[in-house]
Amino acid sequence: MSIQHKDLAQGRWQKMPFLEQMSNIGSEIQRAVNWKKKNNIEYSNKASVRALELIDITLDNLSGFARLKEICRLREAVVDYFFYSNQFKSTDGSWERYFLSFTYAARKHT
């Protein structure tokens, strides 16, 4: 699999504040949800894979157990929702609500 976010993977991502990272992950998740609603599974999968890539880049440089635990759980929930049986019972709305707070906070701090 090729890396979609090459410039971010090369260090630019680590320079971003955590809130901005989460907001960007949320943007990819929202794209995946929107494509899923339109029954375009191919585009939904591509957007969710891009979100997973950003999550993985975030995990590579996290310190602190609380954030690490949250991001690992986030990754697990994303994979479950978009690629498996949705055992966590996530909904389109729950994804939007989860990431909305990060987006709001990131905008407020810029």
C-alpha positions in Angstrom: 0.0 0.0 0.0 1.3 3.4 -0.9 1.5 6.2 1.6 -1.1 9.0 0.8 0.2 11.6 3.2 4.0 11.5 2.4 4.7 15.1 3.5 3.0 14.5 6.8 4.7 11.1 7.4 8.1 12.8 6.9 7.7 15.0 10.0 5.2 17.7 9.3 2.5 15.8 11.2 4.5 15.7 14.4 4.8 19.5 14.3 1.0 19.9 14.3 -0.8 20.3 17.6 -2.7 17.2 18.7 -6.1 19.0 18.3 -5.3 19.8 14.7 -4.1 16.2 14.1 -7.4 14.9 15.4 -9.4 17.4 13.4 -7.6 16.2 10.2 -8.3 12.6 11.1 -12.0 13.6 11.6 -12.1 15.2 8.2 -11.1 11.9 6.6 -13.6 10.0 8.7 -16.3 12.4 7.7 -15.4 11.8 4.0 -15.6 8.1 4.6 -19.0 8.4 6.2 -20.3 10.6 3.5 -19.2 8.2 0.8 -20.7 5.3 2.7 -24.1 7.2 2.9 -23.9 7.5 -0.9 -23.2 3.7 -1.2 -19.8 4.4 -2.8 -17.9 1.8 -0.9 -14.7 2.2 -2.9 -14.3 5.9 -2.0 -15.4 5.3 1.6 -12.7 2.6 1.9 -10.1 5.0 0.5 -11.0 7.7 2.9 -11.1 5.4 5.9 -7.6 4.0 4.9 -6.3 7.6 4.7 -7.7 8.2 8.2 -6.1 5.0 9.5 -2.8 6.2 8.0 -3.1 9.5 9.9 -3.9 7.6 13.0 -0.9 5.4 12.6 1.4 8.4 12.0 -0.1 9.9 15.2 0.6 6.6 17.1 4.2 6.6 16.0 4.9 9.7 18.0 2.6 9.7 21.0 3.8 9.7 24.5 1.5 9.5 27.4 -0.7 6.5 28.2 -4.0 8.3 28.1 -3.6 9.6 24.5 -2.1 6.4 23.4 -5.0 4.4 24.8 -7.5 6.7 23.2 -5.9 6.7 19.7 -5.5 2.9 19.8 -9.2 2.6 20.7 -10.1 5.0 17.9 -8.2 2.9 15.4 -9.9 -0.2 16.6 -13.4 1.5 16.3 -12.6 2.8 12.8 -11.6 -0.6 11.5 -14.6 -2.2 13.2 -17.0 0.4 11.7 -15.8 0.5 8.1 -14.4 -2.9 7.6 -16.0 -5.4 10.0 -19.2 -6.0 11.9 -19.5 -2.7 13.9 -19.4 -4.5 17.3 -19.0 -1.1 19.0 -22.3 0.0 17.5 -20.8 3.2 16.1 -23.1 5.4 14.0 -22.5 8.2 11.4 -23.7 10.7 14.1 -21.4 9.3 16.8 -18.4 9.9 14.5 -19.5 13.4 13.8 -20.0 14.2 17.5 -16.7 12.7 18.5 -14.6 14.7 16.0 -16.6 17.9 16.2 -15.2 18.8 19.6 -11.6 18.4 18.2 -12.4 20.6 15.2 -14.0 23.2 17.4 -11.1 23.3 19.8 -8.5 23.3 17.0 -10.1 26.3 15.4 -10.5 28.1 18.7 -6.7 27.7 19.4 -5.5 29.0 16.0 
